[in-house]
């Protein structure tokens, strides 16, 4: 599907800015066998995510959740919460946005990757107006049934450095840059 095909679904400012072509920077993505687990160094995400009401509302719409707490500001303001409530998976677009394409952790965009599941722990709900940044580090890497699993642990903080959530992102990846290149050429039988 081309970007033009997707554009009819873009409704927010961030959606219009987000590059949907994960192949474009793939040569620069980290590969499974390149991740440094020795240093345990924590990295900052490439950019921050300032939460707007439209971000929450249209994420809920995109995942077909019509709960008025998530997409009707008037209703949400009169509720016990007093504001929009984010969908439980709203952390996903924040994570992709903050990680970016050029910094470490960009392996989450790897063509050919498969998602076996995520661990998300929310300590405090995200709120409209907050600016979120992440700190991430390699968490685990293992081989299971001949597949290459990689995990990063990302902690999400607001502008006051209040820890909002932790996301342990897990993907099954191509093992090497050469495997990624083969996938980009259309060879889908690579060792993954």
C-alpha positions as CSV (number, residue, x, y, z in Angstrom):
1,X,0.0,0.0,0.0
2,X,1.5,3.4,-1.0
3,X,1.6,6.5,1.2
4,X,-1.2,8.0,-1.0
5,X,-3.4,5.0,-0.1
6,X,-2.8,5.6,3.6
7,X,-3.2,9.4,3.5
8,X,-7.0,9.2,3.3
9,X,-6.8,7.7,6.9
10,X,-4.5,10.4,8.3
11,X,-6.4,12.8,10.5
12,X,-3.9,14.2,13.0
13,X,-0.8,16.4,12.6
14,X,1.5,13.6,13.7
15,X,-0.1,11.1,11.4
16,X,0.7,13.4,8.5
17,X,4.3,13.8,9.6
18,X,5.0,10.1,10.4
19,X,7.0,8.4,7.7
20,X,5.2,5.1,6.9
21,X,8.0,3.8,4.7
22,X,9.9,1.6,7.0
23,X,12.0,0.4,4.1
24,X,13.6,3.8,3.5
25,X,16.0,3.9,6.4
26,X,16.2,0.1,6.8
27,X,19.9,0.0,5.9
28,X,20.5,2.0,9.1
29,X,18.4,-0.1,11.5
30,X,20.1,-2.1,14.1
31,X,20.1,-5.9,13.5
32,X,19.6,-8.6,16.1
33,X,23.3,-9.5,16.1
34,X,24.5,-5.9,16.5
35,X,22.8,-4.9,19.7
36,X,25.2,-4.1,22.6
37,X,24.2,-5.9,25.7
38,X,27.5,-5.4,27.5
39,X,27.3,-1.7,28.4
40,X,23.7,-1.6,29.6
41,X,23.7,2.0,28.4
42,X,20.3,3.8,28.5
43,X,19.5,5.9,25.5
44,X,17.1,8.7,25.0
45,X,14.5,8.6,22.2
46,X,15.2,10.6,19.1
47,X,12.2,12.9,19.7
48,X,9.4,13.8,22.1
49,X,5.6,13.3,21.8
50,X,3.3,16.1,22.9
51,X,-0.1,14.6,23.5
52,X,-3.0,16.3,21.8
53,X,-6.7,15.4,22.2
54,X,-6.7,14.4,18.5
55,X,-3.9,11.9,19.1
56,X,-6.0,10.0,21.7
57,X,-9.3,10.3,19.8
58,X,-8.1,9.1,16.5
59,X,-6.0,6.3,18.0
60,X,-9.2,5.0,19.6
61,X,-11.0,5.4,16.3
62,X,-8.2,3.5,14.5
63,X,-8.5,0.5,16.8
64,X,-12.3,0.6,16.5
65,X,-12.9,1.5,20.1
66,X,-16.0,3.7,20.4
67,X,-15.8,4.2,24.2
68,X,-16.8,7.9,24.7
69,X,-14.2,8.2,27.5
70,X,-11.6,7.8,24.7
71,X,-13.1,9.9,21.9
72,X,-15.6,12.3,23.2
73,X,-14.0,15.2,25.0
74,X,-17.4,16.6,26.4
75,X,-18.4,13.2,27.8
76,X,-14.9,12.6,29.2
77,X,-14.8,16.0,31.0
78,X,-18.1,15.1,32.8
79,X,-16.8,11.7,33.9
80,X,-14.9,10.8,37.0
81,X,-11.7,11.2,35.0
82,X,-12.4,14.8,34.0
83,X,-10.5,14.3,30.7
84,X,-10.0,12.0,27.8
85,X,-8.7,8.5,28.8
86,X,-6.1,7.0,26.5
87,X,-6.7,3.6,24.9
88,X,-4.5,0.9,26.7
89,X,-2.4,0.5,23.6
90,X,-1.9,4.3,23.1
91,X,1.7,3.7,24.3
92,X,2.5,2.1,20.9
93,X,2.3,5.3,18.7
94,X,4.1,7.2,21.4
95,X,6.9,4.6,21.4
96,X,7.3,4.6,17.6
97,X,7.3,8.4,17.5
98,X,9.8,8.8,20.3
99,X,12.3,6.1,19.1
100,X,12.5,7.7,15.7
101,X,14.4,6.3,12.7
102,X,18.1,7.2,13.2
103,X,18.8,6.4,16.8
104,X,19.3,3.3,18.7
105,X,16.2,1.2,19.2
106,X,15.2,1.8,15.6
107,X,15.1,-2.0,15.1
108,X,11.4,-1.8,16.1
109,X,10.8,-0.7,12.5
110,X,12.7,-3.6,10.9
111,X,11.1,-5.0,7.7
112,X,10.4,-8.6,8.2
113,X,9.9,-8.3,11.9
114,X,7.1,-10.2,13.6
115,X,5.4,-9.2,16.9
116,X,5.0,-12.1,19.4
117,X,3.7,-9.8,22.1
118,X,4.5,-6.8,24.3
119,X,4.6,-6.2,28.0
120,X,3.1,-2.8,29.0
121,X,2.9,-1.5,32.6
122,X,1.1,1.8,33.1
123,X,1.8,3.7,36.3
124,X,-0.1,6.8,35.6
125,X,-2.4,7.5,32.6
126,X,-1.1,9.7,29.7
127,X,-2.9,13.1,29.6
128,X,-3.5,15.6,26.9
129,X,-0.9,18.3,27.1
130,X,1.9,16.2,28.4
131,X,5.2,15.9,26.5
132,X,6.5,12.4,26.7
133,X,10.1,11.3,26.2
134,X,11.6,7.8,26.6
135,X,14.7,6.2,28.0
136,X,15.4,2.8,26.6
137,X,18.0,0.0,26.9
138,X,18.5,-3.5,25.5
139,X,16.6,-5.9,27.7
140,X,17.0,-9.4,26.3
141,X,18.0,-11.3,23.2
142,X,17.4,-15.0,22.7
143,X,16.8,-17.7,20.1
144,X,13.6,-19.8,20.4
145,X,12.6,-22.5,17.9
146,X,15.2,-21.1,15.5
147,X,13.8,-17.5,15.6
148,X,15.7,-14.5,16.8
149,X,13.9,-12.5,19.6
150,X,15.0,-9.1,20.7
151,X,13.6,-7.0,23.5
152,X,14.1,-3.4,24.6
153,X,12.8,-1.9,27.8
154,X,11.6,1.6,27.3
155,X,10.5,3.9,30.2
156,X,8.1,6.7,29.4
157,X,8.4,10.0,31.3
158,X,6.4,13.3,31.0
159,X,7.9,16.8,31.0
160,X,8.3,16.7,34.8
161,X,10.1,13.4,34.7
162,X,7.2,11.5,36.2
163,X,7.5,7.9,35.1
164,X,4.2,7.1,33.2
165,X,4.8,3.6,31.8
166,X,7.2,0.9,30.9
167,X,7.1,-1.0,27.6
168,X,9.1,-4.1,27.0
169,X,9.0,-4.3,23.2
170,X,9.6,-7.8,21.8
171,X,10.0,-8.6,18.1
172,X,11.2,-11.6,16.1
173,X,13.8,-10.1,13.7
174,X,16.1,-11.1,10.9
175,X,19.4,-12.0,12.5
176,X,21.8,-9.9,10.4
177,X,21.9,-6.8,8.2
178,X,22.3,-9.2,5.3
179,X,19.0,-10.9,6.2
180,X,17.3,-7.5,6.3
181,X,18.7,-6.6,2.8
182,X,17.4,-9.9,1.5
183,X,13.9,-9.2,2.8
184,X,14.0,-5.7,1.2
185,X,14.8,-7.4,-2.1
186,X,11.6,-9.4,-1.8
187,X,13.2,-12.6,-0.6
188,X,10.8,-13.7,2.2
189,X,12.4,-17.0,3.1
190,X,15.3,-15.5,5.0
191,X,16.3,-17.1,8.3
192,X,13.9,-15.4,10.8
